[in-house]
Amino acid sequence: MLAATFGGGAAAHEPADGSWQLAWSDEFNGAAIDRGKWDFDVDCWGGGNNERQCYTDRPVNAAIKDGKLVIAARKEAMTGPAFPLSQRGDAEKAAALATKPFTSARLVTRGKAAWTYGKIEVRAKLPQGQGTWPAIWMLPEDSRYGGWAASGEIDILEAVNLGVRCDECAGGIENRVLGTLHFGGQWPDNQYKGDETALPAPLDGFHVFGLVWEKGKIVWTVDGKSYATRVAGEWSTSGSGDPAAPFDRPFHLILNLAVGGGLAEGRGLKGVDESGYPKMMEIDWVRVWQCGGDVVSDCGSTGDQEK
């Protein structure tokens, strides 16, 4: 059974597909981003990956347009906090500033909604170009097992440099999306395991990126089809001997569009192509289901896939 914690904006439970029940969703049909469901990370930290953007809460970087959430990365210099909010309890870090050549947005449900087990799906259209790095992912609501990555990280979807020339890719064009777990000890003793799959055509169309997460098992899907599975024993944490840990605690959801950084700049043509901005990541909806059975696997891996 999925356990969930909600702040404001939790949806009423209603049947979805068999015994799956919709527990939380955002269809982005309002005039503005629902601040009862989403908060913003505002900083120029670079995500610990030397990313090139400042994250803001400005409407030019994230807004509702035509029933979709649009996260826009823009080529414009900005100065802001050099560290994330979680590190700004230290006075020196709180005063530190950084300047980056791009702006974008990172929306989080932290403190508003978090889940342990269940199914998460996001229908989204991803940007293309060298240096683009859209992500749909999850972080623990608390650091029960220690700092990153001892308490875990779940990457539902990452894509870098879509549409760029790629010698090792089918068709010679970057079309891969990734699903990854981060775990182990606190940095630099962190570990990860991930898989990738080719994104079905069209690259510039909407696709449904999903995760079915039960105790001891996590399955990644694209358009309702699974492409990767991880089970307990393939992950661990220095903070607990429980084989399900650290993926047995509430995790919140994150939607963001980064520019540059280690993964994006290290693949493809290298670096960042600064042409063609702004770049857009469009999200049609986000849906989280819980299972009506005794275990998540009672409900299967598919759900509402309307296009």
N, C-alpha and C positions, 0 to 999 in steps of 0.2 A: 504494500500500500504506500502510495506517495504521501510524504509528510510535507506540509507547506506552511510557511509563515507569511503573513500579508500585513502590509500597512494599508494606506488608503488605496482605493481603486481596484480592489479585488472583484472579479466578476462572479455573478451567481453561478452555481453549478448547473449545467444542463447537459443532456446526453449529446455525445458527439458521434462515436462510431462504435456500436455494440456497447461494451462495458466501459469504454473510455468516457470520462466526463471532463468537460472543459472547466478548468479551475481558475484560469486567469488569461486575459487576452487584451490586446490593443489593436483595433482595426484602423486606427488613425483617421477616423471620420469626422473629428471635431475641427474647430477653426484653429486650434493651437495645440501644441504638445501638452499632454495631460501631466501636470506636475505632481499629481497624486500618485502617478505610476512611475514617473521617471525623474531622476536627478541628473545633473551634469558634472563631470569632472572638468575643472577649469585650471589649467596649468600649462607650462611650456617645458615639462620634464623630459619629454621624448620617450616615455614608456620604458626607460631602462635599456632601450635598444638604439639609442642615437637617432630616433625618428626626428623628422624635420618640421613638425607642426606644433603650434600652440593650440590647445583645445579651449574652446570658448562656449558660452551659453547664448551667443547672439543668434537671432533669427536668420542671418545670412549664412550661418554654418549649419543650422538645423531648424527645420520648419515643416509644417504640414502643408502639402500642396496636392490638390486633386485627389484627396483621400489616401495619400501616402506620406510617410516620413521620409524627408529628403535630407541626407547628410552631405554637405558640400565642402570639399577641400578647395581652398582658394589660395592663389599665389599672392601673398601679401605679408610683409614683415610685421611681427608683433612681439612685444615684450610682456612677460608675465612671470608668475611664480616659477622658480627653477625646480621645485620639488612638488610631488603630489601632496594632497591635503593630509594624508596619513603620516607624512614625515614632517609636517610643519608645526608640530608641537615643540620642536627644537627652535629656539629663537633665531639662531644663525641661519637655519634653513628657511624659516618663515620670511626672513628679510631678503633672501637671495633671489635674484632675477635672471632670466635668460631671454634671449631673442632668437626667434626662429623665422625662416623665410616663408612658411605656409601657415594657414589656419584651418581648423576642422572642428569636429565635435565628437564627443564620447558620452553616450547616454547610458545610465546605469539604473538598475532597480534596487541597488544597495539601500538597506534600511526601509524599503517599501514592500518588497516581495522577494522571497527566496524559497527554494525548493530542495527537498531531498527525495530523489527518485521521481520517475514519471517520464513524460514525453514532451519535448520542446520542439516546435517547428516555427520557422521564420521564412516567409515568402519575400524574396529580395532580388533586385537587379544590381549587379556589381559593375564598378567602373573598370576601365581598361587603361593600359599604359604603364611604361616602365616606372617603377617606384610606388605605384598604388598598392595599398595594403588594407582592404576591407576585412572586418572580422566580426563574428558573432560568437561570443564566448562567455565563460562563467568563472567567477572567483568565489572563494568561501566567504560567508557572511562574517565569520570570525576566524582567528588564527589558532584554532584549538590545538593543532599539532605543531605549531611553530610558524616562523616566517616563510615567505616564498622560497621554494615550492613545497615545503613539508606539509602544508595544509591543502595543497592541490591547486590545479587549474584545469578546466575543461574547455578546449577549443572546439566548438561545434563546427565552425567554418572559418578558414582563412584562405585568402587567395592573393597572390602577388603577381604583378606584371601581366595580367590577363591580356591576350591579344598581341603580345610582343613576340618577335622571332625567337624560336626556341629549338635548337638543333636536336635535343633529345625527346621532344614532344611529338606526338602523332600529328602529322600534317604540318609540322614545322612551326606551329604557333602555340604559345603558352595557353593551355586550357585546363590546368590542374587546380583542384581545390583540395584542401588539407583538413584532416581532423586529428587532434592531438591531445594527449594527456601529459601534464607536467606534475611531478611528484618527487619523492625521495627525501633528501635532506634540505636544509636551508642553503641558499646560494652561498658558495659555489659548488655545493654537493648535490645540487638538483639533477634530476634525470627526466627524460621524456620518451614517449613512444607515440608514433604517429603513422598514419597512412594517407595516401592521396588517391584521387580518382579523376578521370577526365570529366569535366562539366559537359553535360549534353548540350548540343546545339539548340538554340543559338546562344553564343556567349553573351550577347547584349540583351538577352531576354530575362524574364523572371523565372526563378527556380525556387523550390522549397528545400531548405536546408534543415535537417532534423537530427534529433538525438533521442534514443530510447535508453533510459538509465534505470537500472534496478540494482539491488544490492549485489555486488560482486560481478556485474556485467554492464557494459556500455556499448551501444550499437549506433553507428553513424549512418545517416541516410541522405540521399539527394533525390528529390522528386519521388519519395516514397520507397526507393530501392536502397537496400543496405549495401555498403561497400567496405565497412571495417567493423571489427568487434574486438574489444579488450575485456579480459576477465581478471578477477582477483588472482594474484600470483604473478601477473605481469606488471603490477604496480605495488608500491609500498610507501611507507613514510617512516622517517626516523622518530616520529612522535608517538607511534603506537605499534603494537604487535598484532592488532586486529587486521586480518587480510583484506577486509573491505575498506579500511582507512587508507587515504584520507577522503575517499569518495563516499562517505556515509554521513555527511553533514549538510546543512543548508548552504546552497550556492545561489548567488544572484546573477542576473543576466547583464551583459554589456553589448552595446552596439557601437562600433566606431569605424572611422576611416582614417588610417594613418598614411603618412607620406614618407617614403624612405625608411631607413632603419636597416638593421643587419640582415633580416631575411629578404626583404625586397631588393636591397641594393646588392646583395651577394649573388642573386640569381638573374637569369636573363641577360640583358645587355649591360648590366651593372649600373649602379648609380641611379639617378632620378632624371627623367625627361621632364623638363619644366614647361613644355608646350601643352596646349589644349586645356588649360585650367579655366574655370573650375571643373573638378571631377565630382561626379555624383554617385552616391550609394542610395538606392531607393528601397524602402521597406514597405510592403503592402500590408502585412499584418504579422503579429507575433501571437502565438497560441501555446498555452501550457495545459496539458491534460493530466489528470490523475486516474488511477485504475480502480475500478469497482471490485476487482477480485482480491484475493488474499496476497498475491504477489504481482508485480508489474507484468511479468511474462504472461499472466492469464489474459492480458488484453491484446497481445500481438504487437507488431511494430508499425502498423499503418494507421492512418487517421484521416482527418479532413484534408483533402488534397485539392480543393476547388481552385481553379485557375482564374 
